[in-house]
């Protein structure tokens, strides 16, 4: 879910992050919702099913706290996903 400025490249990159974290045989379906009330933020919801009791235990993922896109460092830091870097650069050029 994102604001009216949500781009398909951002949705695609978010789907790639989920795909990389999932089992290689997982059936992944993704979509996007535009919510005009959301500005400078993206929300992802992941629903996972079909676990059996034999699955190996994994450590839980870190909880990410929301923060304004405008607070991102604008640059080529590879630790920041490209869709966030591009959005931050776009906001800086508009502001």
BELFENQUI-V900705 format. One record per pair of residues at least 24 apart in sequence whose ideal C-beta (glycine too) atoms are under 10 Angstrom apart, sorted by the first residue. I is the first residue (numbers start at 0). J is the second residue. If there is no record, write none. Layout:
# BELFENQUI-V900705
{{I J} {I J}}
This chain:
# BELFENQUI-V900705
{{0 30} {0 31} {0 32} {0 33} {0 34} {0 36} {0 37} {0 40} {0 41} {0 42} {0 43} {0 44} {1 31} {1 32} {1 33} {1 34} {1 37} {1 38} {1 39} {1 40} {1 41} {1 42} {1 43} {1 82} {1 86} {2 33} {2 34} {2 35} {2 36} {2 37} {2 38} {2 39} {2 40} {2 41} {3 33} {3 34} {3 35} {3 36} {3 37} {3 38} {4 33} {4 37} {4 38} {4 39} {4 86} {4 89} {4 90} {4 93} {5 31} {5 32} {5 33} {5 34} {5 37} {5 40} {5 41} {5 82} {5 86} {6 31} {6 82} {6 85} {6 86} {6 89} {7 31} {8 81} {8 82} {8 85} {9 41} {9 80} {9 81} {9 82} {9 83} {9 85} {9 86} {10 41} {10 43} {10 82} {11 82} {12 80} {12 81} {12 82} {12 83} {12 85} {13 41} {13 42} {13 43} {13 45} {13 80} {13 82} {14 43} {15 80} {15 82} {16 43} {16 45} {16 80} {16 82} {17 43} {17 45} {17 47} {20 45} {20 57} {20 60} {21 45} {21 47} {22 47} {22 49} {22 50} {22 54} {25 49} {38 67} {38 68} {39 65} {39 66} {39 67} {39 68} {39 69} {39 70} {39 71} {39 86} {39 87} {39 90} {40 65} {40 66} {40 67} {40 68} {40 86} {41 65} {41 68} {41 82} {41 83} {41 86} {69 94}}
